[in-house]
Amino acid sequence: MELVELNPLSGALVGLPGVNGLSTEQRKRLTIAVELVANPSIVFMDEPTSGLDARSAAIVMRTVRNIVNTGRTIVCTIHQPSIDIFESFDELLFMKRGGQLIYAGPLGSKSRYLVEFF
């Protein structure tokens, strides 16, 4: 619960989406926490920020960073990230339609390696 920053909500009911209980962003973090119970060394996330506003997306990505900081690997798909979310990634696998690889490697500070590549 601490890793996904849900300690204050440990006694809360999940509830119904949009009606009561946890917010969409809190539900996403709870889903991540449930996956971590199995103590995986690698976690796959498909669009963890979809359907979230900028603030909520930043909170979810902070949770993702917390998990990475424990030594786990996270593979994440994401479309149209904000610059802040984009720069929260360590490495990038950039593909175009059809699966053709465009770039694979580290981003670097302020995406320096990616900018140098192009």
C-alpha positions in Angstrom: 0.0 0.0 0.0 2.9 2.4 0.8 4.6 1.7 -2.6 1.5 2.8 -4.5 0.7 5.6 -2.0 -2.6 4.2 -0.9 -2.0 3.9 2.9 -4.5 6.7 3.7 -7.2 4.7 1.9 -6.4 1.3 3.4 -9.9 1.0 5.0 -11.8 2.5 2.1 -14.4 0.6 0.0 -13.6 0.4 -3.7 -17.2 1.3 -4.6 -18.7 2.0 -8.0 -16.8 4.0 -10.7 -18.1 7.5 -10.8 -20.5 7.0 -8.0 -18.6 6.4 -4.7 -15.5 4.9 -3.4 -12.1 5.2 -5.0 -11.4 7.6 -7.9 -10.3 6.3 -11.3 -6.7 7.2 -10.5 -6.9 5.4 -7.1 -8.4 2.4 -8.8 -5.5 2.2 -11.3 -3.0 2.4 -8.4 -5.0 -0.3 -6.6 -4.9 -2.5 -9.7 -1.1 -2.1 -9.8 -0.9 -3.0 -6.1 -2.8 -6.2 -6.7 -0.4 -7.2 -9.4 2.6 -6.5 -7.1 1.3 -9.0 -4.5 2.8 -11.8 -6.6 6.2 -10.0 -6.4 6.9 -10.0 -10.1 10.4 -9.0 -11.4 8.7 -7.5 -14.5 5.4 -5.7 -14.8 3.6 -5.1 -18.1 1.3 -2.0 -18.2 -1.0 -1.2 -21.1 -1.9 2.5 -21.1 -1.7 3.1 -17.4 -2.6 6.8 -17.8 -5.6 6.4 -20.2 -8.7 8.1 -19.1 -6.9 10.3 -16.5 -6.4 14.0 -16.3 -2.9 15.4 -16.2 -2.7 15.5 -12.4 -4.0 11.9 -12.0 -1.7 10.6 -14.7 1.3 12.2 -12.9 0.3 10.5 -9.7 0.0 7.1 -11.4 3.4 7.6 -13.1 5.0 8.6 -9.8 3.7 5.2 -8.5 5.3 3.5 -11.5 8.6 5.2 -10.7 8.3 4.1 -7.1 8.0 0.5 -8.4 11.0 0.9 -10.7 13.0 2.2 -7.8 12.6 -1.2 -6.0 14.5 -2.9 -8.8 11.5 -4.1 -10.9 11.3 -3.7 -14.6 8.2 -2.1 -16.1 7.3 -2.3 -19.7 4.6 0.2 -20.5 2.7 1.2 -23.7 1.5 4.8 -23.8 0.1 7.0 -26.5 0.5 10.8 -26.6 2.2 11.3 -23.2 2.7 14.8 -21.8 6.4 15.9 -21.8 6.6 15.3 -18.0 5.3 11.7 -18.4 7.5 11.1 -21.4 10.6 12.2 -19.5 9.7 9.9 -16.6 10.8 6.9 -18.7 14.3 5.6 -18.7 14.3 3.9 -22.1 12.1 4.2 -25.2 11.1 1.7 -27.8 9.6 3.9 -30.6 7.8 2.1 -33.4 5.8 3.3 -36.3 2.6 1.8 -37.7 3.2 -1.7 -38.8 5.7 -2.4 -36.0 8.8 -1.0 -37.7 11.4 0.1 -35.1 12.4 3.7 -35.2 14.4 4.1 -32.0 15.4 1.8 -29.1 17.5 3.1 -26.3 17.8 5.4 -23.3 16.2 8.8 -23.3 18.8 10.6 -21.1 18.2 13.8 -19.2 15.7 16.0 -21.0 15.5 13.3 -23.7 19.0 14.2 -24.8 19.9 10.8 -26.4 16.6 10.8 -28.4 17.2 14.3 -29.6 20.8 13.5 -30.7 19.5 10.4 -32.5 17.2 12.5 -34.7 
